[in-house]
Amino acid sequence: MSTFLLTAKVNIPLSGGMKIEKGQTFEVNLPFGKIPFDSIDSKSRVTRILELEGFDIKGHESILSGGFFDFKRI
């Protein structure tokens, strides 16, 4: 597994008044050879991590991109 640190580039408003703050970080483990947002499986893993952190992104799946998050392998 490869571990990536995702960092929000901007404030991301979500439903119910929730938001992901600019600079907030999340750690994601992906199979070797994968990077965040490059496949449905990778996006699904990122979604699960966000849900575990208390963020419901249903209806906001478009945020799962490099436009909203920087990522680096750690």
C-alpha distances in whole Angstrom, upper triangle without the diagonal:
4,7,10,13,16,19,22,25,28,29,28,30,29,32,34,34,30,29,26,27,27,24,23,19,16,12,10,6,5,5,5,9,9,11,12,16,15,16,17,14,12,15,16,12,14,17,16,15,19,20,19,21,24,24,25,24,26,29,27,24,25,24,20,20,21,24,23,20,19,15,14,11,11
4,7,10,13,16,19,22,25,26,25,28,28,30,33,32,29,27,24,25,24,21,20,16,14,10,8,6,5,6,5,8,8,8,10,14,14,15,17,14,12,15,16,12,13,17,16,15,18,20,19,20,23,23,24,23,26,28,25,23,23,22,18,18,18,21,21,17,16,12,10,7,8
4,7,10,13,16,19,22,23,23,26,25,28,30,30,26,24,20,21,21,18,16,13,10,7,6,4,6,9,9,11,10,9,10,14,15,16,17,15,12,14,15,12,12,15,15,12,15,18,17,17,20,20,22,21,24,26,24,21,22,20,17,17,16,20,19,15,14,10,9,6,6
4,6,10,13,15,18,20,20,23,23,26,28,27,24,21,18,18,17,15,14,10,8,6,5,6,8,11,11,12,10,8,8,11,13,15,17,15,11,13,14,12,10,14,14,12,14,17,16,16,19,18,20,19,22,24,21,19,19,17,14,14,13,16,15,11,10,6,5,4,6
4,7,10,12,15,17,17,20,21,24,26,25,21,18,15,15,14,11,10,7,6,5,6,9,11,14,15,16,14,11,10,13,15,17,18,17,13,14,16,13,11,14,15,12,13,16,15,14,17,17,19,18,22,23,20,19,19,16,14,14,13,15,13,10,8,5,5,6,7
4,7,9,12,14,14,17,17,21,23,22,18,15,12,12,11,9,8,5,5,6,7,11,12,16,17,17,14,11,8,11,14,16,17,16,12,12,14,12,9,12,13,11,11,14,15,13,16,14,17,15,19,20,17,15,15,12,11,11,10,12,10,6,6,4,7,9,10
4,6,9,11,12,15,16,20,22,20,17,14,10,9,8,6,6,4,7,9,11,14,16,19,20,20,18,14,12,13,16,19,20,19,16,15,17,15,12,14,16,13,12,16,16,14,16,14,17,16,19,20,17,16,16,12,12,11,10,11,8,5,5,6,9,12,13
4,6,7,8,12,13,17,19,17,14,11,7,7,5,5,6,7,9,12,13,17,18,22,23,23,20,16,13,14,17,19,20,20,17,15,17,16,13,14,16,14,12,15,16,14,15,13,15,14,17,18,14,14,14,10,10,10,9,9,6,5,6,9,12,15,16
4,7,9,13,15,19,21,19,16,13,10,9,5,6,8,10,12,15,16,20,21,24,25,24,21,17,15,15,18,21,21,22,19,17,20,19,16,17,20,17,15,19,20,18,19,16,18,16,20,19,16,16,14,11,12,11,9,8,5,5,6,10,13,16,18
4,6,9,13,16,18,16,14,10,8,7,4,7,9,12,14,17,19,22,23,27,28,27,24,20,17,17,20,22,23,24,21,19,21,21,17,17,20,18,16,19,20,18,18,15,17,15,18,18,14,15,14,10,13,12,11,9,6,8,10,13,17,20,21
4,6,10,13,15,12,10,7,6,5,5,8,9,12,14,18,19,23,25,28,30,29,26,22,19,19,22,24,24,25,22,19,21,21,17,17,20,18,15,17,19,16,16,13,15,14,17,17,13,15,14,11,14,14,14,12,9,10,13,16,19,22,23
4,6,10,12,11,9,5,5,6,7,11,10,13,14,17,18,22,23,27,28,28,24,21,18,17,20,21,21,22,20,17,18,19,15,14,17,16,12,15,17,15,14,11,12,10,13,13,9,12,11,8,11,12,13,11,8,10,13,16,19,22,24
4,7,9,7,6,4,7,8,10,14,13,16,17,20,21,24,26,29,31,31,27,24,20,19,23,24,22,24,22,18,19,20,17,15,18,17,14,15,17,15,14,10,11,10,12,11,9,12,12,10,13,15,16,14,11,14,17,20,23,26,27
4,7,6,5,5,8,11,13,16,14,16,16,20,20,23,24,28,30,30,26,24,20,19,22,22,21,22,20,17,17,18,16,13,16,16,12,12,15,14,11,8,7,7,9,9,7,10,11,10,13,15,17,16,13,15,19,20,24,26,27
4,6,6,8,11,14,17,19,18,20,19,22,23,26,27,30,33,33,29,27,23,21,25,24,22,23,23,19,19,20,18,15,17,17,14,13,16,15,12,9,8,8,8,8,8,12,14,13,15,18,21,19,17,18,22,24,27,29,30
4,5,9,12,15,18,21,19,21,21,24,24,28,29,32,35,35,32,29,26,24,28,28,25,26,25,22,21,22,20,17,18,19,15,14,17,15,12,10,9,10,11,12,12,15,17,16,19,22,24,23,19,21,25,26,30,32,32
4,7,10,12,15,18,17,19,20,23,24,28,29,33,36,36,32,29,26,25,28,28,27,27,26,23,23,23,21,18,20,19,16,15,18,15,12,11,11,12,13,14,13,16,18,16,19,21,23,21,18,20,23,25,28,31,31
4,7,10,13,15,13,16,16,20,21,24,26,30,32,32,29,26,22,22,26,26,24,25,23,20,20,20,17,15,16,16,12,12,14,12,9,7,8,10,12,13,12,15,16,14,16,19,21,19,16,17,20,22,25,27,28
4,6,9,12,10,13,14,18,19,23,24,28,30,30,27,24,20,20,23,24,23,24,21,18,19,19,16,14,16,15,11,12,15,12,10,8,9,10,13,13,11,14,14,12,14,16,17,16,13,14,17,19,22,24,25
4,7,9,7,9,11,14,16,20,21,25,27,27,24,21,17,17,21,22,21,22,19,17,18,17,14,13,15,13,9,12,13,10,10,8,10,10,14,15,12,13,14,11,12,14,15,14,10,11,14,15,18,21,21
4,6,5,9,11,15,17,21,23,27,29,29,25,22,19,19,23,24,24,24,22,19,21,20,16,16,18,16,13,15,16,13,13,11,14,14,17,18,15,17,16,13,15,16,16,15,11,11,13,15,18,21,21
4,6,9,12,15,18,21,23,27,28,27,24,21,18,18,22,24,24,25,22,19,21,21,17,17,20,17,14,17,19,15,16,14,17,16,19,20,16,17,16,13,15,15,14,12,9,9,11,13,16,19,20
4,6,10,13,16,19,21,25,26,26,23,20,17,18,22,24,24,24,21,19,21,20,16,18,19,16,14,18,18,15,17,15,18,18,21,22,19,19,18,15,15,15,14,14,11,9,9,12,14,16,17
4,7,11,13,17,19,23,24,25,22,19,16,17,21,23,23,22,19,18,19,17,14,15,16,13,11,14,14,11,13,12,15,15,19,20,17,18,18,14,14,15,15,15,11,10,11,12,14,16,16
4,7,10,13,16,20,21,22,19,16,13,16,19,21,21,20,17,16,17,15,12,14,14,11,10,14,13,11,13,13,16,16,19,21,18,18,18,14,14,14,14,15,12,9,9,9,11,13,13
4,6,10,13,17,18,19,17,14,11,14,17,18,18,17,14,13,14,12,9,11,11,8,8,11,10,9,12,11,14,14,18,20,17,16,17,14,13,14,14,16,13,10,11,9,11,12,12
4,7,10,14,15,17,14,12,11,14,16,17,18,16,13,13,14,11,9,12,11,8,10,13,11,11,14,14,17,17,20,22,20,18,19,16,14,15,15,18,15,12,12,9,10,10,9
4,6,10,12,14,11,10,8,11,13,14,15,12,9,10,11,7,6,10,9,7,9,12,11,12,15,15,16,16,19,21,19,17,18,16,13,14,14,17,15,12,12,10,10,9,10
4,7,9,11,10,9,9,12,14,14,15,12,9,11,12,8,9,12,11,9,13,15,14,15,18,18,19,19,21,23,22,19,20,18,15,16,17,20,19,15,15,12,12,10,10
4,6,8,6,7,8,11,11,11,12,9,7,10,10,8,9,12,12,11,14,16,16,17,20,19,20,19,21,23,21,18,20,18,15,15,16,20,19,16,16,12,12,10,12
4,6,6,8,10,13,12,11,13,10,9,12,13,10,12,15,15,15,18,20,19,21,24,23,24,23,24,26,24,21,22,21,18,18,19,22,22,19,19,15,15,12,14
4,6,8,11,14,13,13,15,13,11,15,16,14,15,18,18,18,21,23,22,24,26,26,27,25,27,29,27,23,24,23,19,19,19,23,23,20,19,15,14,11,13
4,7,10,12,10,11,14,12,11,14,16,15,16,19,20,19,22,24,24,25,28,27,27,25,27,28,26,23,23,22,18,18,17,21,22,19,18,15,14,11,14
4,7,9,7,8,11,9,7,11,13,11,12,15,16,16,18,21,21,22,24,23,24,22,23,24,22,19,19,18,15,14,14,18,18,16,15,12,12,11,14
4,6,6,8,11,10,7,9,12,11,10,14,15,15,16,19,20,20,23,21,22,20,21,22,20,17,17,15,12,11,11,14,15,12,11,9,9,9,12
4,6,8,10,9,5,6,10,9,7,11,13,12,13,16,17,17,19,17,18,16,18,19,16,13,13,12,8,8,8,12,12,9,10,7,9,10,13
4,6,7,8,6,5,9,9,8,10,13,13,13,16,18,18,20,17,17,14,16,16,14,11,10,10,6,6,7,11,11,10,11,10,12,13,17
4,7,8,6,7,11,11,11,13,16,16,17,19,21,22,23,21,21,18,19,19,17,14,13,13,10,9,10,13,14,13,13,12,14,14,18
4,5,5,6,9,10,11,12,14,16,17,18,20,21,23,21,20,17,18,18,17,13,13,14,10,11,13,16,16,15,16,15,17,17,20
4,6,5,6,9,10,10,12,14,15,16,18,20,21,19,17,15,15,16,15,11,12,13,10,12,14,17,17,16,18,17,19,19,22
4,5,5,6,9,10,11,13,14,15,17,19,20,18,18,16,16,18,17,13,15,15,12,13,16,19,18,17,18,16,18,18,20
4,5,5,6,9,10,11,13,14,16,17,19,17,17,15,16,18,16,13,14,13,10,11,13,16,15,14,15,13,14,14,16
4,5,5,6,9,10,11,12,14,15,17,14,14,11,12,14,12,9,10,10,7,9,11,14,13,12,14,13,15,16,18
4,5,5,6,9,10,10,12,14,15,14,13,11,12,14,13,10,12,12,9,12,15,17,16,15,17,16,18,18,20
4,5,5,6,9,10,11,13,14,13,13,13,14,16,15,12,15,14,11,13,15,18,16,15,16,14,16,15,17
4,5,5,6,9,10,11,13,11,12,10,13,15,13,10,12,11,8,10,12,15,13,11,13,11,14,14,16
4,5,5,6,9,10,11,9,8,7,9,12,10,8,11,10,8,12,14,16,14,13,15,15,17,18,19
4,5,5,6,9,10,9,9,10,11,15,14,12,15,14,12,15,17,19,17,16,18,17,19,19,19
4,5,5,6,9,9,10,11,13,16,15,13,16,14,12,15,16,18,16,14,16,14,16,16,16
4,5,5,6,5,7,8,11,14,12,11,14,11,11,14,16,17,14,12,15,14,17,18,18
4,5,5,5,6,8,10,13,13,12,15,14,13,17,19,20,17,16,19,18,21,21,22
4,5,7,9,11,14,17,16,16,19,17,16,19,21,22,19,18,20,19,20,21,20
4,6,9,11,14,17,16,16,18,16,15,18,20,21,17,16,18,17,19,20,20
4,7,10,12,15,14,15,18,16,16,19,21,21,18,17,20,20,22,23,23
4,6,9,12,11,12,14,12,13,16,18,18,15,15,18,18,21,22,23
4,6,9,9,10,13,12,13,16,19,19,16,16,20,20,23,24,25
4,6,5,6,9,8,9,13,16,16,13,14,18,18,22,23,25
4,5,6,10,10,11,15,18,18,16,17,21,21,25,26,28
4,6,8,10,11,14,18,17,15,17,21,22,26,28,29
4,5,6,8,11,14,13,11,14,17,19,23,25,27
4,5,6,9,12,12,11,13,16,17,20,22,24
4,5,7,10,9,9,11,15,16,20,22,25
4,6,8,7,6,8,12,13,17,20,22
4,7,8,7,8,11,11,15,17,19
4,5,6,6,9,10,13,16,19
4,5,5,6,8,11,14,17
4,6,8,11,14,17,20
4,7,10,14,17,19
4,6,10,13,15
4,7,11,13
4,7,9
4,6
4
